[in-house]
């Protein structure tokens, strides 16, 4: 799950405003714990 999160941040850094943000900058804007918790809940619900 951790690796998927990091991959998503890297991909988002390329897509958001045509690469205006670096991955580390996006990580600061995202709530990692909340995202991972939501992902786990979605997995459990299936």
C-alpha positions as CSV (number, residue, x, y, z in Angstrom):
1,X,0.0,0.0,0.0
2,X,2.9,2.4,0.8
3,X,4.5,1.8,-2.5
4,X,1.2,2.4,-4.3
5,X,0.8,5.7,-2.5
6,X,4.3,6.8,-3.4
7,X,3.7,5.8,-7.1
8,X,0.5,7.8,-7.1
9,X,2.2,10.9,-5.7
10,X,4.9,10.6,-8.3
11,X,2.3,10.3,-11.1
12,X,0.3,13.2,-9.7
13,X,3.3,15.4,-9.7
14,X,3.5,14.9,-13.5
15,X,-0.2,15.5,-14.1
16,X,-1.0,18.4,-11.7
17,X,-0.6,21.7,-13.6
18,X,1.7,20.0,-16.1
19,X,4.4,19.1,-13.6
20,X,4.5,22.4,-11.6
21,X,4.7,20.4,-8.4
22,X,7.5,18.0,-7.4
23,X,6.4,14.8,-5.7
24,X,7.7,16.0,-2.3
25,X,5.6,19.2,-2.5
26,X,2.5,17.1,-3.2
27,X,3.3,14.8,-0.3
28,X,3.1,17.9,2.0
29,X,-0.3,18.8,0.6
30,X,-1.8,15.3,0.9
31,X,-2.9,13.7,4.1
32,X,-1.1,10.4,3.7
33,X,-2.6,8.7,6.7
34,X,-6.1,9.6,5.7
35,X,-5.5,8.4,2.1
36,X,-4.1,5.1,3.3
37,X,-6.9,4.6,5.8
38,X,-9.5,5.3,3.1
39,X,-7.8,2.8,0.8
40,X,-7.9,0.1,3.4
41,X,-11.6,0.7,4.1
42,X,-12.3,0.4,0.4
43,X,-10.4,-2.9,0.2
44,X,-12.2,-4.2,3.3
45,X,-15.6,-3.3,1.8
46,X,-15.1,-5.5,-1.3
